[in-house]
Every structure is written in structure tokens, then in C-alpha cells.
Amino acid sequence: MTIGEALKHQRIRLGLTQDEMIQGIIHKSHYSKIERGIEGISAESLFKILFAHHIDVDSFLELIKNEYISADCKIKLNTFEK
């Protein structure tokens, strides 16, 4: 799951509109593009959104890790977990 997909998932889970999700942190047009995977988001803006809605950072990272972890790290993690 991408960051945008995870943000959308959390937003829907919380029953928020895009405007409510971003609360003046970033522009709605930018946020809409993030959810659709067209643009990225800065770490600072991401954390502001997560913290504003009390979204657990560890749980959020768990949702996205398979999208961003390198193939080498996946191999190492699979070896370690066995």
C-alpha cells in the first residue's frame, strides 16, 4: 500500500473528508494528488496529519512498508523471521 493509499484508508476509517484530514496542513489539491499517487508528501506534512488525527505511526508504517522496503531488506527480513 502506498502512502497515499494508506492516508486515504485512514481518512475513510475515521470518517473524514479530505478537508478535515488536512486541516490547513497542506492544500487540498495537493492532498488529493497524494491519495491518487500522483504526488508525494513531505515527512513533516505526513507526521502533522498523522498526529493531528492520533493515527499510530507504527501501524501506519506497517501498512506501507511492503511498498517501500527494498528487495534486499525483504530477503533479510524473511531470513530473520524463519
Gaussian input, Z-matrix of N, CA and C with variables (Angstrom, degrees):
# hf/3-21g

backbone

0 1
 N
 C     1     B1
 C     2     B2     1     A1
 N     3     B3     2     A2     1     D1
 C     4     B4     3     A3     2     D2
 C     5     B5     4     A4     3     D3
 N     6     B6     5     A5     4     D4
 C     7     B7     6     A6     5     D5
 C     8     B8     7     A7     6     D6
 N     9     B9     8     A8     7     D7
 C    10    B10     9     A9     8     D8
 C    11    B11    10    A10     9     D9
 N    12    B12    11    A11    10    D10
 C    13    B13    12    A12    11    D11
 C    14    B14    13    A13    12    D12
 N    15    B15    14    A14    13    D13
 C    16    B16    15    A15    14    D14
 C    17    B17    16    A16    15    D15
 N    18    B18    17    A17    16    D16
 C    19    B19    18    A18    17    D17
 C    20    B20    19    A19    18    D18
 N    21    B21    20    A20    19    D19
 C    22    B22    21    A21    20    D20
 C    23    B23    22    A22    21    D21
 N    24    B24    23    A23    22    D22
 C    25    B25    24    A24    23    D23
 C    26    B26    25    A25    24    D24
 N    27    B27    26    A26    25    D25
 C    28    B28    27    A27    26    D26
 C    29    B29    28    A28    27    D27
 N    30    B30    29    A29    28    D28
 C    31    B31    30    A30    29    D29
 C    32    B32    31    A31    30    D30
 N    33    B33    32    A32    31    D31
 C    34    B34    33    A33    32    D32
 C    35    B35    34    A34    33    D33
 N    36    B36    35    A35    34    D34
 C    37    B37    36    A36    35    D35
 C    38    B38    37    A37    36    D36
 N    39    B39    38    A38    37    D37
 C    40    B40    39    A39    38    D38
 C    41    B41    40    A40    39    D39
 N    42    B42    41    A41    40    D40
 C    43    B43    42    A42    41    D41
 C    44    B44    43    A43    42    D42
 N    45    B45    44    A44    43    D43
 C    46    B46    45    A45    44    D44
 C    47    B47    46    A46    45    D45
 N    48    B48    47    A47    46    D46
 C    49    B49    48    A48    47    D47
 C    50    B50    49    A49    48    D48
 N    51    B51    50    A50    49    D49
 C    52    B52    51    A51    50    D50
 C    53    B53    52    A52    51    D51
 N    54    B54    53    A53    52    D52
 C    55    B55    54    A54    53    D53
 C    56    B56    55    A55    54    D54
 N    57    B57    56    A56    55    D55
 C    58    B58    57    A57    56    D56
 C    59    B59    58    A58    57    D57
 N    60    B60    59    A59    58    D58
 C    61    B61    60    A60    59    D59
 C    62    B62    61    A61    60    D60
 N    63    B63    62    A62    61    D61
 C    64    B64    63    A63    62    D62
 C    65    B65    64    A64    63    D63
 N    66    B66    65    A65    64    D64
 C    67    B67    66    A66    65    D65
 C    68    B68    67    A67    66    D66
 N    69    B69    68    A68    67    D67
 C    70    B70    69    A69    68    D68
 C    71    B71    70    A70    69    D69
 N    72    B72    71    A71    70    D70
 C    73    B73    72    A72    71    D71
 C    74    B74    73    A73    72    D72
 N    75    B75    74    A74    73    D73
 C    76    B76    75    A75    74    D74
 C    77    B77    76    A76    75    D75
 N    78    B78    77    A77    76    D76
 C    79    B79    78    A78    77    D77
 C    80    B80    79    A79    78    D78
 N    81    B81    80    A80    79    D79
 C    82    B82    81    A81    80    D80
 C    83    B83    82    A82    81    D81
 N    84    B84    83    A83    82    D82
 C    85    B85    84    A84    83    D83
 C    86    B86    85    A85    84    D84
 N    87    B87    86    A86    85    D85
 C    88    B88    87    A87    86    D86
 C    89    B89    88    A88    87    D87
 N    90    B90    89    A89    88    D88
 C    91    B91    90    A90    89    D89
 C    92    B92    91    A91    90    D90
 N    93    B93    92    A92    91    D91
 C    94    B94    93    A93    92    D92
 C    95    B95    94    A94    93    D93
 N    96    B96    95    A95    94    D94
 C    97    B97    96    A96    95    D95
 C    98    B98    97    A97    96    D96
 N    99    B99    98    A98    97    D97
 C   100   B100    99    A99    98    D98
 C   101   B101   100   A100    99    D99
 N   102   B102   101   A101   100   D100
 C   103   B103   102   A102   101   D101
 C   104   B104   103   A103   102   D102
 N   105   B105   104   A104   103   D103
 C   106   B106   105   A105   104   D104
 C   107   B107   106   A106   105   D105
 N   108   B108   107   A107   106   D106
 C   109   B109   108   A108   107   D107
 C   110   B110   109   A109   108   D108
 N   111   B111   110   A110   109   D109
 C   112   B112   111   A111   110   D110
 C   113   B113   112   A112   111   D111
 N   114   B114   113   A113   112   D112
 C   115   B115   114   A114   113   D113
 C   116   B116   115   A115   114   D114
 N   117   B117   116   A116   115   D115
 C   118   B118   117   A117   116   D116
 C   119   B119   118   A118   117   D117
 N   120   B120   119   A119   118   D118
 C   121   B121   120   A120   119   D119
 C   122   B122   121   A121   120   D120
 N   123   B123   122   A122   121   D121
 C   124   B124   123   A123   122   D122
 C   125   B125   124   A124   123   D123
 N   126   B126   125   A125   124   D124
 C   127   B127   126   A126   125   D125
 C   128   B128   127   A127   126   D126
 N   129   B129   128   A128   127   D127
 C   130   B130   129   A129   128   D128
 C   131   B131   130   A130   129   D129
 N   132   B132   131   A131   130   D130
 C   133   B133   132   A132   131   D131
 C   134   B134   133   A133   132   D132
 N   135   B135   134   A134   133   D133
 C   136   B136   135   A135   134   D134
 C   137   B137   136   A136   135   D135
 N   138   B138   137   A137   136   D136
 C   139   B139   138   A138   137   D137
 C   140   B140   139   A139   138   D138
 N   141   B141   140   A140   139   D139
 C   142   B142   141   A141   140   D140
 C   143   B143   142   A142   141   D141
 N   144   B144   143   A143   142   D142
 C   145   B145   144   A144   143   D143
 C   146   B146   145   A145   144   D144
 N   147   B147   146   A146   145   D145
 C   148   B148   147   A147   146   D146
 C   149   B149   148   A148   147   D147
 N   150   B150   149   A149   148   D148
 C   151   B151   150   A150   149   D149
 C   152   B152   151   A151   150   D150
 N   153   B153   152   A152   151   D151
 C   154   B154   153   A153   152   D152
 C   155   B155   154   A154   153   D153
 N   156   B156   155   A155   154   D154
 C   157   B157   156   A156   155   D155
 C   158   B158   157   A157   156   D156
 N   159   B159   158   A158   157   D157
 C   160   B160   159   A159   158   D158
 C   161   B161   160   A160   159   D159
 N   162   B162   161   A161   160   D160
 C   163   B163   162   A162   161   D161
 C   164   B164   163   A163   162   D162
 N   165   B165   164   A164   163   D163
 C   166   B166   165   A165   164   D164
 C   167   B167   166   A166   165   D165
 N   168   B168   167   A167   166   D166
 C   169   B169   168   A168   167   D167
 C   170   B170   169   A169   168   D168
 N   171   B171   170   A170   169   D169
 C   172   B172   171   A171   170   D170
 C   173   B173   172   A172   171   D171
 N   174   B174   173   A173   172   D172
 C   175   B175   174   A174   173   D173
 C   176   B176   175   A175   174   D174
 N   177   B177   176   A176   175   D175
 C   178   B178   177   A177   176   D176
 C   179   B179   178   A178   177   D177
 N   180   B180   179   A179   178   D178
 C   181   B181   180   A180   179   D179
 C   182   B182   181   A181   180   D180
 N   183   B183   182   A182   181   D181
 C   184   B184   183   A183   182   D182
 C   185   B185   184   A184   183   D183
 N   186   B186   185   A185   184   D184
 C   187   B187   186   A186   185   D185
 C   188   B188   187   A187   186   D186
 N   189   B189   188   A188   187   D187
 C   190   B190   189   A189   188   D188
 C   191   B191   190   A190   189   D189
 N   192   B192   191   A191   190   D190
 C   193   B193   192   A192   191   D191
 C   194   B194   193   A193   192   D192
 N   195   B195   194   A194   193   D193
 C   196   B196   195   A195   194   D194
 C   197   B197   196   A196   195   D195
 N   198   B198   197   A197   196   D196
 C   199   B199   198   A198   197   D197
 C   200   B200   199   A199   198   D198
 N   201   B201   200   A200   199   D199
 C   202   B202   201   A201   200   D200
 C   203   B203   202   A202   201   D201
 N   204   B204   203   A203   202   D202
 C   205   B205   204   A204   203   D203
 C   206   B206   205   A205   204   D204
 N   207   B207   206   A206   205   D205
 C   208   B208   207   A207   206   D206
 C   209   B209   208   A208   207   D207
 N   210   B210   209   A209   208   D208
 C   211   B211   210   A210   209   D209
 C   212   B212   211   A211   210   D210
 N   213   B213   212   A212   211   D211
 C   214   B214   213   A213   212   D212
 C   215   B215   214   A214   213   D213
 N   216   B216   215   A215   214   D214
 C   217   B217   216   A216   215   D215
 C   218   B218   217   A217   216   D216
 N   219   B219   218   A218   217   D217
 C   220   B220   219   A219   218   D218
 C   221   B221   220   A220   219   D219
 N   222   B222   221   A221   220   D220
 C   223   B223   222   A222   221   D221
 C   224   B224   223   A223   222   D222
 N   225   B225   224   A224   223   D223
 C   226   B226   225   A225   224   D224
 C   227   B227   226   A226   225   D225
 N   228   B228   227   A227   226   D226
 C   229   B229   228   A228   227   D227
 C   230   B230   229   A229   228   D228
 N   231   B231   230   A230   229   D229
 C   232   B232   231   A231   230   D230
 C   233   B233   232   A232   231   D231
 N   234   B234   233   A233   232   D232
 C   235   B235   234   A234   233   D233
 C   236   B236   235   A235   234   D234
 N   237   B237   236   A236   235   D235
 C   238   B238   237   A237   236   D236
 C   239   B239   238   A238   237   D237
 N   240   B240   239   A239   238   D238
 C   241   B241   240   A240   239   D239
 C   242   B242   241   A241   240   D240
 N   243   B243   242   A242   241   D241
 C   244   B244   243   A243   242   D242
 C   245   B245   244   A244   243   D243

   B1=1.4517
   B2=1.5315
   B3=1.3256
   B4=1.4640
   B5=1.5302
   B6=1.3141
   B7=1.4664
   B8=1.5209
   B9=1.3323
   B10=1.4551
   B11=1.5158
   B12=1.3308
   B13=1.4623
   B14=1.5183
   B15=1.3303
   B16=1.4716
   B17=1.5265
   B18=1.3285
   B19=1.4641
   B20=1.5318
   B21=1.3162
   B22=1.4597
   B23=1.5224
   B24=1.3185
   B25=1.4683
   B26=1.5343
   B27=1.3279
   B28=1.4662
   B29=1.5279
   B30=1.3209
   B31=1.4705
   B32=1.5219
   B33=1.3194
   B34=1.4658
   B35=1.5229
   B36=1.3265
   B37=1.4713
   B38=1.5205
   B39=1.3293
   B40=1.4634
   B41=1.5260
   B42=1.3194
   B43=1.4636
   B44=1.5183
   B45=1.3289
   B46=1.4645
   B47=1.5236
   B48=1.3174
   B49=1.4553
   B50=1.5248
   B51=1.3286
   B52=1.4654
   B53=1.5198
   B54=1.3325
   B55=1.4691
   B56=1.5227
   B57=1.3139
   B58=1.4686
   B59=1.5234
   B60=1.3129
   B61=1.4599
   B62=1.5229
   B63=1.3102
   B64=1.4638
   B65=1.5200
   B66=1.3230
   B67=1.4690
   B68=1.5282
   B69=1.3113
   B70=1.4583
   B71=1.5198
   B72=1.3196
   B73=1.4666
   B74=1.5263
   B75=1.3303
   B76=1.4580
   B77=1.5252
   B78=1.3221
   B79=1.4597
   B80=1.5298
   B81=1.3246
   B82=1.4571
   B83=1.5280
   B84=1.3192
   B85=1.4674
   B86=1.5312
   B87=1.3225
   B88=1.4686
   B89=1.5328
   B90=1.3215
   B91=1.4635
   B92=1.5278
   B93=1.3071
   B94=1.4596
   B95=1.5267
   B96=1.3211
   B97=1.4692
   B98=1.5251
   B99=1.3288
   B100=1.4717
   B101=1.5192
   B102=1.3309
   B103=1.4695
   B104=1.5271
   B105=1.3202
   B106=1.4690
   B107=1.5245
   B108=1.3191
   B109=1.4576
   B110=1.5135
   B111=1.3264
   B112=1.4633
   B113=1.5293
   B114=1.3235
   B115=1.4602
   B116=1.5184
   B117=1.3216
   B118=1.4550
   B119=1.5198
   B120=1.3194
   B121=1.4566
   B122=1.5204
   B123=1.3175
   B124=1.4627
   B125=1.5262
   B126=1.3098
   B127=1.4673
   B128=1.5252
   B129=1.3261
   B130=1.4556
   B131=1.5340
   B132=1.3161
   B133=1.4677
   B134=1.5254
   B135=1.3220
   B136=1.4602
   B137=1.5233
   B138=1.3182
   B139=1.4697
   B140=1.5199
   B141=1.3126
   B142=1.4625
   B143=1.5274
   B144=1.3227
   B145=1.4661
   B146=1.5261
   B147=1.3277
   B148=1.4633
   B149=1.5249
   B150=1.3157
   B151=1.4703
   B152=1.5217
   B153=1.3327
   B154=1.4715
   B155=1.5220
   B156=1.3384
   B157=1.4628
   B158=1.5261
   B159=1.3217
   B160=1.4689
   B161=1.5322
   B162=1.3280
   B163=1.4651
   B164=1.5216
   B165=1.3190
   B166=1.4559
   B167=1.5332
   B168=1.3153
   B169=1.4697
   B170=1.5236
   B171=1.3272
   B172=1.4672
   B173=1.5270
   B174=1.3133
   B175=1.4670
   B176=1.5264
   B177=1.3307
   B178=1.4633
   B179=1.5221
   B180=1.3242
   B181=1.4629
   B182=1.5186
   B183=1.3124
   B184=1.4658
   B185=1.5281
   B186=1.3413
   B187=1.4619
   B188=1.5296
   B189=1.3212
   B190=1.4670
   B191=1.5186
   B192=1.3112
   B193=1.4679
   B194=1.5242
   B195=1.3229
   B196=1.4637
   B197=1.5174
   B198=1.3256
   B199=1.4651
   B200=1.5326
   B201=1.3256
   B202=1.4645
   B203=1.5194
   B204=1.3022
   B205=1.4578
   B206=1.5293
   B207=1.3077
   B208=1.4693
   B209=1.5262
   B210=1.3197
   B211=1.4652
   B212=1.5247
   B213=1.3409
   B214=1.4676
   B215=1.5218
   B216=1.3122
   B217=1.4642
   B218=1.5237
   B219=1.3286
   B220=1.4677
   B221=1.5254
   B222=1.3285
   B223=1.4627
   B224=1.5176
   B225=1.3280
   B226=1.4585
   B227=1.5252
   B228=1.3302
   B229=1.4624
   B230=1.5139
   B231=1.3250
   B232=1.4606
   B233=1.5032
   B234=1.3254
   B235=1.4643
   B236=1.5167
   B237=1.3236
   B238=1.4503
   B239=1.5283
   B240=1.3333
   B241=1.4626
   B242=1.5281
   B243=1.3235
   B244=1.4723
   B245=1.4581
   A1=108.02
   A2=116.81
   A3=120.71
   A4=110.23
   A5=116.36
   A6=120.66
   A7=109.96
   A8=116.77
   A9=120.44
   A10=112.51
   A11=115.99
   A12=120.20
   A13=111.04
   A14=116.15
   A15=120.15
   A16=111.09
   A17=116.97
   A18=119.70
   A19=110.35
   A20=116.55
   A21=120.19
   A22=110.49
   A23=116.47
   A24=121.65
   A25=110.30
   A26=115.77
   A27=120.06
   A28=111.04
   A29=116.68
   A30=120.78
   A31=110.85
   A32=116.58
   A33=120.78
   A34=110.55
   A35=116.51
   A36=121.17
   A37=111.11
   A38=115.78
   A39=121.35
   A40=112.99
   A41=116.49
   A42=120.41
   A43=113.39
   A44=116.35
   A45=121.73
   A46=111.61
   A47=115.79
   A48=121.39
   A49=107.45
   A50=116.40
   A51=118.59
   A52=110.62
   A53=117.71
   A54=120.88
   A55=111.59
   A56=116.64
   A57=120.60
   A58=110.83
   A59=116.94
   A60=121.16
   A61=111.62
   A62=117.03
   A63=119.35
   A64=113.77
   A65=119.13
   A66=124.56
   A67=114.02
   A68=117.31
   A69=120.35
   A70=114.95
   A71=117.69
   A72=120.92
   A73=110.41
   A74=116.10
   A75=122.13
   A76=108.00
   A77=116.53
   A78=120.53
   A79=110.46
   A80=115.38
   A81=120.87
   A82=111.43
   A83=117.94
   A84=119.88
   A85=110.77
   A86=116.43
   A87=120.66
   A88=109.51
   A89=116.41
   A90=120.32
   A91=110.87
   A92=116.83
   A93=121.11
   A94=110.68
   A95=116.26
   A96=121.00
   A97=111.40
   A98=117.17
   A99=120.96
   A100=109.23
   A101=116.58
   A102=120.18
   A103=111.55
   A104=116.79
   A105=121.06
   A106=112.91
   A107=117.71
   A108=121.49
   A109=114.75
   A110=116.93
   A111=121.07
   A112=111.18
   A113=116.89
   A114=122.03
   A115=109.78
   A116=115.00
   A117=121.39
   A118=111.01
   A119=115.82
   A120=122.06
   A121=108.20
   A122=116.49
   A123=119.71
   A124=109.14
   A125=115.53
   A126=120.47
   A127=109.96
   A128=116.83
   A129=121.08
   A130=111.01
   A131=117.40
   A132=120.81
   A133=111.20
   A134=116.86
   A135=120.30
   A136=110.86
   A137=116.26
   A138=119.37
   A139=111.85
   A140=117.65
   A141=119.74
   A142=110.72
   A143=116.48
   A144=120.52
   A145=110.42
   A146=116.67
   A147=120.10
   A148=111.26
   A149=116.60
   A150=120.04
   A151=111.86
   A152=117.12
   A153=120.45
   A154=111.41
   A155=116.31
   A156=120.28
   A157=112.49
   A158=116.09
   A159=122.08
   A160=111.50
   A161=114.97
   A162=120.96
   A163=107.12
   A164=116.17
   A165=121.93
   A166=109.88
   A167=116.22
   A168=121.58
   A169=110.82
   A170=117.54
   A171=119.98
   A172=111.22
   A173=117.13
   A174=120.93
   A175=110.61
   A176=116.27
   A177=120.45
   A178=110.40
   A179=116.68
   A180=120.64
   A181=111.45
   A182=116.79
   A183=120.79
   A184=110.62
   A185=116.69
   A186=121.00
   A187=112.18
   A188=116.83
   A189=120.41
   A190=115.07
   A191=118.61
   A192=119.94
   A193=113.71
   A194=119.01
   A195=119.71
   A196=112.86
   A197=116.70
   A198=120.91
   A199=111.49
   A200=116.78
   A201=120.54
   A202=114.68
   A203=118.26
   A204=120.54
   A205=109.33
   A206=116.45
   A207=120.22
   A208=110.62
   A209=115.27
   A210=120.87
   A211=110.81
   A212=116.96
   A213=120.70
   A214=111.20
   A215=116.78
   A216=120.40
   A217=111.14
   A218=117.03
   A219=120.68
   A220=110.27
   A221=116.30
   A222=120.59
   A223=110.13
   A224=116.95
   A225=120.90
   A226=111.37
   A227=117.28
   A228=120.74
   A229=111.11
   A230=117.44
   A231=120.72
   A232=111.80
   A233=117.40
   A234=121.99
   A235=110.21
   A236=117.05
   A237=122.83
   A238=111.52
   A239=117.03
   A240=121.51
   A241=112.27
   A242=117.62
   A243=120.63
   A244=110.46
   D1=132.65
   D2=178.73
   D3=-76.87
   D4=168.95
   D5=176.46
   D6=-59.62
   D7=-43.77
   D8=179.61
   D9=-62.13
   D10=-43.12
   D11=178.20
   D12=-63.98
   D13=-40.51
   D14=179.62
   D15=-67.30
   D16=-39.06
   D17=177.02
   D18=-63.06
   D19=-43.98
   D20=178.87
   D21=-62.87
   D22=-43.25
   D23=178.31
   D24=-57.34
   D25=-46.90
   D26=-179.73
   D27=-66.90
   D28=-40.31
   D29=179.84
   D30=-61.01
   D31=-45.90
   D32=179.20
   D33=-66.40
   D34=-41.55
   D35=177.71
   D36=-57.04
   D37=-38.23
   D38=-179.61
   D39=-83.66
   D40=-8.32
   D41=179.91
   D42=71.33
   D43=35.19
   D44=-176.67
   D45=-105.11
   D46=151.62
   D47=168.84
   D48=-81.55
   D49=169.33
   D50=176.20
   D51=-61.56
   D52=-41.25
   D53=178.38
   D54=-59.28
   D55=-43.14
   D56=179.84
   D57=-67.66
   D58=-34.49
   D59=-178.80
   D60=-66.72
   D61=-40.96
   D62=-174.75
   D63=-89.88
   D64=-21.70
   D65=174.57
   D66=38.27
   D67=48.19
   D68=177.52
   D69=77.00
   D70=7.07
   D71=-179.41
   D72=-75.35
   D73=-46.47
   D74=176.78
   D75=-137.90
   D76=168.66
   D77=179.47
   D78=-73.20
   D79=145.07
   D80=-178.51
   D81=-59.91
   D82=-40.16
   D83=-179.11
   D84=-62.41
   D85=-38.40
   D86=177.83
   D87=-67.57
   D88=-45.17
   D89=-178.81
   D90=-61.35
   D91=-42.25
   D92=178.74
   D93=-58.02
   D94=-40.97
   D95=178.83
   D96=-69.03
   D97=-32.30
   D98=176.89
   D99=-64.61
   D100=-47.89
   D101=179.78
   D102=-59.73
   D103=-33.40
   D104=-178.75
   D105=-87.94
   D106=-1.41
   D107=177.48
   D108=79.12
   D109=16.79
   D110=-178.84
   D111=-86.81
   D112=-34.62
   D113=179.67
   D114=-129.34
   D115=161.79
   D116=177.10
   D117=-96.11
   D118=178.70
   D119=179.49
   D120=-132.80
   D121=143.70
   D122=177.49
   D123=-72.39
   D124=154.20
   D125=177.55
   D126=-59.42
   D127=-40.28
   D128=-178.93
   D129=-60.80
   D130=-47.49
   D131=179.48
   D132=-66.26
   D133=-39.96
   D134=178.55
   D135=-59.68
   D136=-48.93
   D137=-178.97
   D138=-65.62
   D139=-36.42
   D140=176.87
   D141=-60.65
   D142=-42.68
   D143=179.14
   D144=-66.12
   D145=-46.80
   D146=-179.57
   D147=-60.69
   D148=-46.81
   D149=-177.94
   D150=-68.54
   D151=-34.99
   D152=-179.65
   D153=-62.22
   D154=-27.40
   D155=-176.79
   D156=-113.32
   D157=14.26
   D158=177.06
   D159=54.22
   D160=40.76
   D161=176.82
   D162=-87.02
   D163=124.65
   D164=-178.22
   D165=-63.54
   D166=121.51
   D167=-176.54
   D168=-63.35
   D169=-42.34
   D170=-179.75
   D171=-61.63
   D172=-42.82
   D173=178.60
   D174=-64.80
   D175=-40.17
   D176=178.73
   D177=-63.02
   D178=-45.42
   D179=179.38
   D180=-63.47
   D181=-34.81
   D182=176.99
   D183=-62.15
   D184=-37.02
   D185=178.95
   D186=-64.47
   D187=-35.49
   D188=-172.17
   D189=-102.21
   D190=-10.81
   D191=-169.02
   D192=-59.06
   D193=-37.63
   D194=-177.97
   D195=-67.12
   D196=-22.63
   D197=178.76
   D198=-76.57
   D199=-28.86
   D200=-170.38
   D201=-114.50
   D202=-11.38
   D203=-178.60
   D204=-76.27
   D205=141.56
   D206=-178.41
   D207=-73.46
   D208=160.19
   D209=179.09
   D210=-60.57
   D211=-39.91
   D212=178.63
   D213=-62.03
   D214=-41.94
   D215=178.99
   D216=-66.62
   D217=-37.61
   D218=177.73
   D219=-61.14
   D220=-42.58
   D221=178.96
   D222=-63.67
   D223=-45.52
   D224=179.65
   D225=-62.89
   D226=-41.34
   D227=179.20
   D228=-65.77
   D229=-41.62
   D230=178.17
   D231=-63.64
   D232=-38.81
   D233=177.62
   D234=-66.80
   D235=-42.63
   D236=-178.60
   D237=-66.02
   D238=-38.02
   D239=-176.87
   D240=-72.60
   D241=-20.53
   D242=-178.49
   D243=-81.11

